[in-house]
């Protein structure tokens, strides 16, 4: 596959062009500070003196060693708005407890905390990765000496990289997981959208309401066990879970993605998270454990038919599906979107055996749906979001697409309607 180099982002000297990789990612920023003269355009200084050092690194690095020392760079995605970012960099700390803070700002003045970093003093650690899915597409990113550092603490940073991933294309930080999509309680999946720009929830045939806003992730599910899907959001910036008319709790951080599901089999949806930096699963009030690694996609589902959602990951680089305690299989490639579902009955009919989630992928490049051990079909095209659910009453998952360019919902062999606009996120079961 060719690597395409283009310049659709705003870039200047000292920052790379935009590289589309074989993994459906874009290299937005890369800076090694090799032979750098400061300040580097378009990097900026805010209140501190910039210095570089070769003492602890084979290349130049930026030294932050006092109050106000910081560097910042503007991120811009041009016309491409449905992207999420991941930050990677190397750091060296001169004393134990030295800390580096990362912030973002939409105006370059008012800063919002993203994450703190520290490490073992006297050596370069491995690259630190952080999901930036809560950072707006057009924003500034800042590295700053933490105000709680002791005098004399110094942090060197080097080899900064920021990559972007297109929504629902091999990106765990944007791969949406829902527990259910029946907002009316009639047993069918409803056509519905969430509009991140203003927090609009619109369910066809039911109504419209506003709940949440920019940067929030829809996290719908049946949280009280009444058979009706509840409107809910997860806010990565603060770890807020807000379930409409039910509750608000804080659980999670900026590196977590929401993975609601029924993990204990009690018939209600559990608040749950997958930390894409370290592979940690956290199910509130149930359990915590590690399963997966950075950039894995969470693929929750009931893969053994016991009525309890199982933990699983899809690893795009290898096409690996790993379902905890159940199976491992290779199915899919780098740019496929995992979309497991209940696509067939087990046994001779619906009364013979329970549902089971099946391994399945959607390939945006050519609209391929491939359901492991069952079928392959072409339905959709590049730019479509895959959706699946029980739209016509068979109790099985039907395949479909949502086309954000014109709001088209197309459910194979069932219906075609227009509902939604550009940048809406489809809700499904």
C-alpha positions in Angstrom: 0.0 0.0 0.0 1.3 3.4 -0.9 2.0 6.1 1.7 0.3 9.3 0.6 1.8 12.6 1.7 -0.4 15.6 1.5 -0.9 19.0 3.2 -4.5 19.3 4.1 -3.6 20.4 7.6 -2.1 23.7 8.6 1.6 23.0 8.9 4.7 25.1 9.1 8.5 24.7 9.5 9.4 22.2 12.2 6.2 20.1 11.8 5.7 17.3 9.3 3.2 17.1 6.6 0.2 14.9 6.9 1.0 11.2 6.3 -1.8 8.7 5.7 -0.5 5.4 7.0 -1.4 1.8 6.1 -3.4 1.7 9.3 -6.0 4.3 8.4 -4.2 6.9 10.6 -2.9 10.3 9.8 0.4 11.6 11.2 -0.6 15.1 12.2 2.5 16.3 14.1 6.0 14.9 14.4 8.9 16.8 16.1 12.3 15.5 17.1 13.8 18.9 17.9 16.9 17.8 16.0 19.1 20.8 15.4 16.3 23.1 16.5 16.5 26.8 16.9 14.0 28.3 19.3 11.3 29.3 19.1 10.3 26.8 16.4 7.5 28.0 14.2 4.6 27.2 14.8 5.5 26.1 18.3 5.1 28.8 20.9 6.5 29.7 24.4 4.3 30.9 27.2 6.0 32.6 30.1 9.3 30.6 30.2 12.7 30.5 28.5 13.1 27.7 26.0 16.3 25.7 26.0 17.4 22.5 24.4 19.7 19.9 25.8 21.8 17.1 24.4 22.9 15.9 27.8 20.5 13.0 28.1 19.4 12.4 24.6 21.1 11.6 21.3 19.0 14.4 19.8 17.9 17.8 21.0 15.0 17.9 23.5 13.0 20.6 25.1 13.9 21.4 28.7 11.2 22.7 31.1 12.6 23.5 34.5 10.7 26.3 36.2 7.3 27.9 36.7 5.8 29.0 33.4 8.1 27.0 31.2 5.9 25.5 28.5 5.7 24.8 24.8 2.5 24.7 22.8 1.4 23.9 19.2 -1.8 24.5 17.4 -3.6 21.4 16.1 -6.0 21.8 13.1 -7.8 19.3 11.1 -9.0 21.6 8.3 -12.2 20.3 6.9 -11.8 16.9 8.4 -13.8 17.1 11.7 -14.6 13.5 12.6 -11.1 12.7 13.8 -9.7 11.7 17.1 -6.1 12.0 18.1 -3.4 10.1 20.0 -0.3 11.7 21.5 3.0 10.0 21.9 6.3 11.4 23.3 9.4 10.5 25.3 10.3 12.2 28.6 13.3 12.3 31.0 12.9 13.4 34.6 15.9 14.6 36.6 14.5 13.8 40.1 11.9 11.5 41.5 8.5 13.2 41.6 9.2 15.6 38.7 6.0 16.0 36.7 4.9 17.2 33.3 1.4 18.5 32.6 -0.4 18.4 29.3 -3.3 20.8 28.6 -5.4 21.9 25.7 -7.0 25.2 24.8 -9.4 26.3 22.1 -8.2 29.9 22.2 -4.5 29.5 23.2 -5.2 31.3 26.5 -7.6 29.3 28.7 -6.2 25.9 29.3 -8.0 22.6 30.2 -6.1 19.8 32.0 -5.6 16.6 30.0 -3.1 14.5 32.0 0.0 14.5 34.2 3.1 12.4 33.6 6.1 11.3 35.7 8.6 8.5 35.5 11.8 7.0 36.9 14.5 9.7 37.1 17.7 9.6 35.2 16.6 7.6 32.1 14.4 7.9 29.0 11.4 5.8 29.5 9.2 4.3 26.7 7.0 6.6 24.7 4.0 7.8 26.7 0.7 7.4 24.8 -2.5 9.3 25.6 -5.8 9.4 23.8 -6.8 12.9 22.9 -10.4 12.1 21.9 -11.7 14.8 24.2 -9.6 17.5 22.6 -11.5 19.5 19.9 -10.3 19.2 16.4 -9.1 22.9 16.2 -7.2 23.5 19.5 -3.8 24.1 21.0 -1.8 21.5 22.9 0.5 22.5 25.7 3.4 20.8 27.6 4.1 22.7 30.8 6.3 22.3 33.9 3.8 21.2 36.7 3.2 23.9 39.4 3.6 21.2 42.1 7.2 20.4 41.1 9.9 21.1 43.7 12.4 23.8 42.8 15.2 22.3 40.6 12.9 19.7 39.0 13.5 19.4 35.3 11.7 17.6 32.5 13.0 17.0 29.0 10.6 16.0 26.3 11.5 14.7 22.8 10.1 12.9 19.7 6.5 14.2 20.0 4.0 12.6 17.6 0.3 13.2 17.2 -1.7 10.9 15.1 -5.3 11.0 14.1 -7.8 8.2 13.4 -11.0 8.5 11.4 -14.2 7.7 13.3 -15.1 4.0 13.3 -12.1 3.2 11.2 -9.7 1.0 13.2 -9.7 3.5 16.1 -10.7 2.3 19.5 -11.0 5.8 20.8 -14.0 6.4 18.5 -15.3 2.8 18.1 -18.7 3.2 19.7 -20.1 0.5 21.9 -23.8 0.4 22.9 -25.7 -2.0 25.1 -29.1 -1.6 23.3 -31.0 0.6 20.9 -34.6 0.1 21.7 -35.7 3.5 22.9 -39.5 2.8 22.7 -39.6 -0.6 24.5 -41.2 -2.5 21.6 -38.4 -4.9 21.1 -37.1 -3.3 17.9 -34.0 -1.3 17.3 -34.9 2.3 16.6 -33.3 4.6 14.0 -31.7 7.4 16.0 -28.8 9.8 16.0 -26.6 11.7 18.5 -25.4 15.1 17.3 -22.1 15.9 19.1 -22.1 19.6 18.2 -25.1 20.4 20.4 -26.1 17.2 22.3 -29.2 16.5 20.3 -30.7 13.0 20.6 -33.3 12.3 17.8 -35.1 9.0 17.8 -37.4 8.4 14.8 -41.0 8.1 15.8 -40.3 9.1 19.4 -39.0 12.6 19.5 -36.0 14.9 20.1 -34.2 15.9 23.3 -30.9 17.6 24.2 -28.5 15.8 26.5 -24.8 16.2 26.5 -22.6 18.2 24.2 -19.3 18.5 22.2 -16.7 15.9 23.2 -19.3 13.6 24.8 -19.7 10.0 23.7 -23.2 8.5 23.5 -23.4 5.5 25.9 -27.0 4.3 25.7 -28.2 1.2 27.4 -31.0 -0.1 29.7 -29.6 1.0 33.0 -32.7 0.4 35.2 -33.9 -2.9 33.7 -37.3 -1.7 32.4 -36.7 -2.9 28.9 -36.3 0.6 27.5 -32.9 2.0 26.4 -31.9 5.1 28.4 -30.2 8.1 26.9 -26.7 8.4 28.4 -23.4 10.1 27.7 -19.8 9.6 28.9 -17.6 12.7 29.1 -14.0 11.7 28.8 -12.7 15.1 29.9 -14.0 14.7 33.4 -15.0 11.0 33.6 -18.7 12.0 33.9 -21.4 9.4 33.2 -24.8 11.1 32.9 -27.9 8.8 32.5 -31.0 10.9 31.7 -33.5 11.0 34.6 -31.5 8.3 36.5 -28.1 9.3 37.8 -24.8 11.1 37.4 -21.5 9.6 38.5 -17.8 10.2 37.9 -16.0 7.1 36.7 -13.1 7.2 34.2 -10.5 9.5 32.7 -9.4 10.9 29.3 -7.7 7.7 28.2 -10.9 5.6 28.7 -13.6 4.8 26.2 -17.1 3.8 27.3 -18.1 0.2 26.8 -21.6 -0.2 28.5 -23.0 -3.7 28.8 -24.5 -6.3 31.1 -21.4 -7.8 32.5 -22.9 -9.5 35.5 -26.1 -10.9 34.0 -28.5 -9.0 36.2 -30.5 -7.6 33.3 -29.3 -4.1 33.6 -26.6 -2.1 31.8 -23.3 -1.6 33.7 -21.1 1.5 33.5 -17.8 0.2 32.1 -14.6 1.5 30.5 -11.7 0.3 28.4 -8.4 2.2 28.8 -7.0 2.3 25.3 -3.5 3.2 26.6 -3.0 0.2 28.9 -5.7 -2.4 28.1 -7.5 -2.0 31.5 -11.2 -2.9 31.7 -13.1 -1.3 34.6 -16.7 -2.4 35.2 -18.2 -0.3 38.0 -19.1 -2.3 41.0 -18.1 -5.6 39.3 -14.4 -6.0 38.4 -11.2 -4.5 37.0 -8.6 -6.4 35.0 -6.2 -6.1 32.1 -7.1 -7.5 28.7 -5.7 -6.0 25.5 -3.1 -3.4 24.6 -2.8 0.1 23.1 -5.0 0.7 20.0 -7.1 -2.5 20.5 -10.8 -2.0 19.7 -13.2 -3.1 22.5 -15.8 -5.6 21.1 -18.2 -6.4 23.9 -20.9 -9.1 23.2 -22.5 -12.3 24.5 -20.3 -14.7 22.6 -21.2 -17.9 24.4 -25.0 -17.3 24.8 -25.1 -17.3 28.6 -26.9 -14.0 28.9 -23.8 -12.1 30.1 -21.7 -9.7 28.0 -18.2 -10.9 27.4 -15.0 -8.9 27.2 -13.2 -8.9 23.9 -10.8 -7.0 21.7 -10.2 -6.6 18.0 -6.5 -5.9 17.1 -6.5 -4.2 13.7 -2.9 -4.7 12.9 -3.3 -8.5 12.9 -7.0 -9.0 12.5 -7.0 -10.7 15.9 -10.2 -11.2 17.8 -9.6 -12.3 21.5 -12.7 -13.0 23.6 -11.7 -13.5 27.2 -12.1 -17.1 28.3 -13.8 -18.1 25.1 -11.9 -17.9 21.9 -9.2 -16.3 19.8 -9.5 -16.0 16.0 -8.1 -14.0 13.1 -10.7 -12.3 11.0 -10.3 -9.0 9.3 -7.5 -6.5 8.4 -6.2 -3.1 9.3 -8.9 -0.8 8.1 -11.9 -3.0 9.0 -14.5 -1.9 11.5 -15.5 -4.7 14.0 -19.3 -5.0 14.4 -20.2 -8.2 16.2 -23.9 -9.1 16.5 -26.5 -11.9 16.6 -26.6 -12.7 12.9 -28.0 -16.2 13.1 -29.9 -18.7 15.3 -28.1 -21.6 16.9 -29.8 -24.9 16.6 -32.9 -25.5 14.5 -34.8 -22.3 15.5 -35.2 -19.5 17.9 -36.5 -21.7 20.6 -33.6 -24.2 20.3 -30.7 -22.2 21.5 -29.8 -18.8 22.9 -28.4 -15.9 21.0 -24.7 -15.6 20.6 -22.7 -12.7 19.3 -20.7 -13.5 16.2 -17.4 -12.1 15.0 -18.1 -9.8 12.0 -16.4 -6.9 10.2 -17.4 -4.1 7.8 -14.8 -3.0 5.3 -15.3 0.6 4.3 -13.0 0.5 1.3 -15.5 -1.7 -0.6 -18.6 -2.1 1.6 -17.9 -5.7 2.5 -19.7 -7.3 5.4 -18.1 -10.5 6.5 -19.7 -12.6 9.3 -17.4 -15.4 10.4 -18.7 -18.8 9.6 -21.9 -17.5 8.0 -21.8 -15.1 5.0 -20.2 -12.3 3.0 -22.1 -9.5 1.4 -21.5 -6.1 -0.1 -23.6 -3.3 1.3 -22.3 0.2 1.7 -19.4 2.2 0.5 -16.5 4.4 1.8 -17.7 7.0 4.2 -20.6 4.9 5.5 -21.0 4.0 9.2 -22.0 0.3 9.7 -25.1 -0.2 11.9 -26.8 -3.4 12.9 -29.9 -4.2 14.9 -33.3 -5.9 15.1 -35.1 -3.4 12.8 -37.9 -5.7 11.4 -38.7 -8.0 14.3 -36.7 -11.3 13.5 -34.8 -10.8 16.8 -31.6 -11.2 14.7 -29.2 -8.5 13.8 -29.7 -7.0 10.3 -26.9 -5.2 8.5 -27.2 -1.6 7.5 -25.4 1.6 7.0 -25.7 5.3 8.0 -24.4 7.7 5.3 -23.5 11.0 7.1 -23.2 12.9 3.8 -27.0 12.9 3.3 -28.4 11.2 6.4 -29.3 8.0 4.6 -30.2 4.9 6.7 -30.2 1.7 4.6 -31.1 -1.5 6.3 -30.5 -4.5 3.9 -33.8 -6.0 2.6 -35.8 -3.9 5.2 -35.9 -0.2 4.6 -34.2 3.0 3.4 -35.0 6.4 5.0 -33.3 9.7 5.6 -32.7 10.7 9.1 -29.8 12.8 10.3 -27.2 15.2 8.9 -23.4 15.5 8.5 -21.4 14.7 11.6 -24.3 12.9 13.4 -23.4 9.6 15.1 -25.8 6.7 14.5 -27.3 4.8 17.5 -27.8 1.1 17.1 -28.1 -2.1 19.1 
